[in-house]
Amino acid sequence: MISEIFIKILSISLLIIVGIVLILGIGTLFKGGETSKKYSNKLMQLRVLLQFIAIIVLVGFAYFFKN
Protein backbone atom coordinates (compact mmCIF):
# COMPACT_ATOMS: atom_id res chain seq x y z
CA MET A 1 0.00 0.00 0.00
CA ILE A 2 0.92 3.61 -0.31
CA SER A 3 2.70 4.83 2.80
CA GLU A 4 1.49 7.72 4.91
CA ILE A 5 4.66 9.67 4.20
CA PHE A 6 4.11 9.47 0.43
CA ILE A 7 0.52 10.68 0.83
CA LYS A 8 1.61 13.61 3.00
CA ILE A 9 4.43 14.58 0.63
CA LEU A 10 2.13 14.41 -2.41
CA SER A 11 -0.60 16.42 -0.67
CA ILE A 12 1.77 19.15 0.48
CA SER A 13 3.47 19.25 -2.93
CA LEU A 14 0.14 19.75 -4.70
CA LEU A 15 -0.80 22.59 -2.36
CA ILE A 16 2.61 24.26 -2.78
CA ILE A 17 2.37 24.02 -6.58
CA VAL A 18 -1.08 25.65 -6.52
CA GLY A 19 0.28 28.41 -4.28
CA ILE A 20 3.25 29.06 -6.56
CA VAL A 21 1.02 29.34 -9.64
CA LEU A 22 -1.32 31.66 -7.71
CA ILE A 23 1.56 33.94 -6.71
CA LEU A 24 2.94 33.96 -10.26
CA GLY A 25 -0.50 34.82 -11.64
CA ILE A 26 -1.05 37.66 -9.20
CA GLY A 27 2.47 38.97 -9.79
CA THR A 28 1.93 38.93 -13.54
CA LEU A 29 -1.42 40.67 -13.13
CA PHE A 30 0.11 43.51 -11.10
CA LYS A 31 3.10 43.82 -13.43
CA GLY A 32 0.77 44.94 -16.18
CA GLY A 33 1.62 45.67 -19.75
CA GLU A 34 2.15 43.10 -22.48
CA THR A 35 3.25 40.41 -20.02
CA SER A 36 -0.01 40.69 -18.13
CA LYS A 37 -2.08 40.45 -21.29
CA LYS A 38 -0.15 37.43 -22.47
CA TYR A 39 0.23 35.34 -19.30
CA SER A 40 -2.03 36.35 -16.39
CA ASN A 41 -5.20 34.71 -17.74
CA LYS A 42 -3.33 31.52 -18.69
CA LEU A 43 -1.76 31.31 -15.22
CA MET A 44 -5.13 31.73 -13.53
CA GLN A 45 -6.62 29.01 -15.77
CA LEU A 46 -3.70 26.75 -14.83
CA ARG A 47 -4.31 27.53 -11.15
CA VAL A 48 -7.96 26.50 -11.43
CA LEU A 49 -6.97 23.26 -13.15
CA LEU A 50 -4.33 22.50 -10.52
CA GLN A 51 -6.80 23.28 -7.73
CA PHE A 52 -9.27 20.85 -9.28
CA ILE A 53 -6.61 18.14 -9.45
CA ALA A 54 -5.49 18.82 -5.87
CA ILE A 55 -9.05 18.66 -4.54
CA ILE A 56 -9.77 15.39 -6.38
CA VAL A 57 -6.54 13.81 -5.09
CA LEU A 58 -7.10 14.99 -1.50
CA VAL A 59 -10.73 13.85 -1.46
CA GLY A 60 -9.62 10.53 -2.96
CA PHE A 61 -7.02 10.11 -0.20
CA ALA A 62 -9.61 10.95 2.45
CA TYR A 63 -12.09 8.47 0.98
CA PHE A 64 -9.77 5.53 0.38
CA PHE A 65 -7.55 5.88 3.43
CA LYS A 66 -10.05 6.77 6.14
CA ASN A 67 -9.63 4.83 9.36
C-alpha positions as CSV (number, residue, x, y, z in Angstrom):
1,M,0.0,0.0,0.0
2,I,0.9,3.6,-0.3
3,S,2.7,4.8,2.8
4,E,1.5,7.7,4.9
5,I,4.7,9.7,4.2
6,F,4.1,9.5,0.4
7,I,0.5,10.7,0.8
8,K,1.6,13.6,3.0
9,I,4.4,14.6,0.6
10,L,2.1,14.4,-2.4
11,S,-0.6,16.4,-0.7
12,I,1.8,19.1,0.5
13,S,3.5,19.2,-2.9
14,L,0.1,19.7,-4.7
15,L,-0.8,22.6,-2.4
16,I,2.6,24.3,-2.8
17,I,2.4,24.0,-6.6
18,V,-1.1,25.6,-6.5
19,G,0.3,28.4,-4.3
20,I,3.2,29.1,-6.6
21,V,1.0,29.3,-9.6
22,L,-1.3,31.7,-7.7
23,I,1.6,33.9,-6.7
24,L,2.9,34.0,-10.3
25,G,-0.5,34.8,-11.6
26,I,-1.1,37.7,-9.2
27,G,2.5,39.0,-9.8
28,T,1.9,38.9,-13.5
29,L,-1.4,40.7,-13.1
30,F,0.1,43.5,-11.1
31,K,3.1,43.8,-13.4
32,G,0.8,44.9,-16.2
33,G,1.6,45.7,-19.8
34,E,2.1,43.1,-22.5
35,T,3.2,40.4,-20.0
36,S,0.0,40.7,-18.1
37,K,-2.1,40.5,-21.3
38,K,-0.2,37.4,-22.5
39,Y,0.2,35.3,-19.3
40,S,-2.0,36.3,-16.4
41,N,-5.2,34.7,-17.7
42,K,-3.3,31.5,-18.7
43,L,-1.8,31.3,-15.2
44,M,-5.1,31.7,-13.5
45,Q,-6.6,29.0,-15.8
46,L,-3.7,26.8,-14.8
47,R,-4.3,27.5,-11.1
48,V,-8.0,26.5,-11.4
49,L,-7.0,23.3,-13.2
50,L,-4.3,22.5,-10.5
51,Q,-6.8,23.3,-7.7
52,F,-9.3,20.8,-9.3
53,I,-6.6,18.1,-9.5
54,A,-5.5,18.8,-5.9
55,I,-9.0,18.7,-4.5
56,I,-9.8,15.4,-6.4
57,V,-6.5,13.8,-5.1
58,L,-7.1,15.0,-1.5
59,V,-10.7,13.8,-1.5
60,G,-9.6,10.5,-3.0
61,F,-7.0,10.1,-0.2
62,A,-9.6,10.9,2.4
63,Y,-12.1,8.5,1.0
64,F,-9.8,5.5,0.4
65,F,-7.5,5.9,3.4
66,K,-10.1,6.8,6.1
67,N,-9.6,4.8,9.4
